[in-house]
């Protein structure tokens, strides 16, 4: 037997080793080089399932009940097949929601129910009690066995005194302290403990090695292999052999448990024990580790089970009975004189127990803190010292869990074998199974069902299993078992409703599951889920579908905005400032916020959820939800449902069918008509009908930029006057126009100032103002929508749809405007054409009339002038002959005398002048410019040869600037026209300034024309005269010295050339521009 | 031919229905009353027959799960038909 010092020494070394492993893992994690993030450690940590219950207990169970003990390990092996389906789903959901425990998971699934979280926690604490107790029992007993101590006490030297302490109690204290050191040194925002996982994995290696060692020792050292043990046993104890290796005879054993019960309980336990949930789900760092663990973990179980039967049979062979069979792995080597093997097994058992107790207590204390303490704490305003309170509550929780186990051990300890104690716990946690699986795969599973089911299942378990276990230990009288409560035999705990002949565990399992599943299904079917539950249920059940669809759109909003800084300060109170800042920085990412931390209405729910998830890491999802909700209600804000205008079913391109329908309809309306008014009216009617709005108004800007209502659709229509409630909205319309984005008021009552009094009085609860514009262009107007029934109507998605509709409308308006402009231009052009034609006709008629007059005058007056001249000449000759010519005839106005000859000469000269004017006029009218007389001439030389020489002797100077340009021209008419222009200058321009007169002809050309720019520096061209006046026939004024025929000549020549004459008003006193086509038209 | 068959089996194993059927099948084969069929007491290959049956069944099961895992990895590891 090893000395006590050696045992304690080895234990200390082992514990130090464990700490070193944990410390190493934590350090590596800080350096971001996680050693546990691989499938091997993950599988080993799951193997923490193998506690002393299996380590020692399965040997005992085999010795007493036979082969069926194997089912404790086969059950978890079989369920691994479904891990890729179930476990991966749980892991995904937990990571998405920062789940901290199984209570958190279940309470979150059923609408963050605080009650459910608390219930699961209480069941976990009470249910795990026997499990902890069995670990304490196993270590204490194995310690007595190996050290030879008796009486369940340990002597401790304290100064000079020797104190006697129950070793179980001492063990509970030590385990509690270890658990605190491992799992509750500080509060973290995520409930992951790498050191703890590394220690558990290390434990798993130790216990495997130690049990394999013991097995090999017994099988091959003490006996000659498997065959030897079985043959000897069969020979020595044939009856026992038959009992152990067949299944039917075994039922005579009062503690016989059918294989199916064992299988079901162990399958449930591997998934639902709080610590298994913790290492498999919370500590999972990569979903891909699951698929390796799916076969590695069963291999581990297979190996650890391999020598269980040989050890059990070897124990019976060595000791002669199955008494104390739980500890054959220690007692057999001791009896055979191999204390070192016994010590190895003891260390294995120690590791199996310590790993389990530490993880279990830490996990349950987290649940205790999050689901029992936090719901109370959240009712108080957050204080700075909360973090100290929380960590100490967690430490307290650890002590509580372990000491409850110790209490159960003291009560029940010696009556039950290890496995049977463990199965009491397994029966408790399997109560979570219906709610868990239902939560994962059945959307209708609801809170009422989960609470009722779990509660009824738990009460049944308590009544049919826990209480009988106390009765068996003698702590409670056996009356209850034999005659039932109040003498009602039908209610006996072990034969409920008369169901006799079943073992304790199967009986309890049947009834608890019957009530649990029954209540869960019934309540889920009969009770209605609320919105929140429905939303979470669909997220849980369809977690992978959610991943497939892109970003989720919000269906909730906050009734009063909260800034990002307010969220940070809330986080700080629970997870400390640095963690809070780090978390919020990670959230900010690429998102943009203004300097005050204001967040858009659509961003707020995401921020709220983010805050919740972060808090959930510290306090659990349900408490986090409660904390954030209470924080918001303090701020006067709350989450409220947004009327989900688009059903949850989404068609391709992330568009709901409704949305697509409305878009389609809108396009149809816009394309159906060219009349903007019809388009606007129809569009508003469509919106009104499809979205249950109460009023829709379109305002458009006019040219001056002021808006006016163009279309109005809705109930209670009244003419829009100054008294109309819509007038209050104009400010918002202006906002929308100015910053070119939609303005929404999802709850008019929350508008603090009295800006919308009349609108609210009208019954409007939400409204939106959406600029009608095309991308990057100024808005044409505003679309205003009003609802009287639904606050929070205007979701991000809805506004998106409306904006796209206003975009289409803007396109229609733009087209309409362009069309209007085109029409206007056309009309103007038509008018101008008509005016020109009228003018031309008038001019032609005028010209024709003038020409007719001239012809008439010439025709009639010329002979009359000759007739008039002839007698005057005769009279003159007659008077000359009679010498009467010099006689004074009359006196002039100036007093001088006028002779007869002078008077006659004046008459004749006037008549001659009249004849000359008539000749000139006739020339203009009668002379013809025939097309065949046009010739191709070089214009510069034409000027130099035919025009300029005529004016050589004049007092003014003529400049010609020209290149050689060929043009098809009628020589005579053009020369005459140019001469007329020059003569015009001579007559009108240079009357008093002939010496300095300069005329200039600048001749240039473009593709189609030659352009003759004529300027002179004489008197300015009269302001009141235009080109047509200049070109018209006749004298322009009474004082004009000319005959008024020059302009007519110019007009005639230019017309004949199909040219154009312009008077240019610029710095030159006179500037005419003449265009002649290069080709004669 | 053989390769095609293996491929088909792998595809079959990677879907969740097969996994579920396999689970149910193994529960049936390892459980009462089926286990009574093999509950003989004679010793074969140094082990009682029932013990041998359970151990072999266990090993076969582990190998099957191993193949399923390979099949899952081979098909889309992000298989979303869950």
Interface residues (C-beta under 8 A of the other chain):
Chain A: X67 X70 X71 X74 X77 X78 X79 X80 X81 X82 X84 X85 X88 X89 X225 X226 X227 X230 X231 X234 X241 X242 X245 X246 X247 X248 X258 X259 X260 X263 X288 X291 X292 X294 X295 X298 X299 X302 X309 X544 X545 X547 X548
Chain B: X16 X19 X20 X22 X23 X26 X27 X30 X31 X32 X35 X36 X39 X41 X43 X46 X47 X48 X50 X51 X54 X55 X58 X59 X61 X62 X65 X66 X68 X69 X72 X73 X77 X80 X82
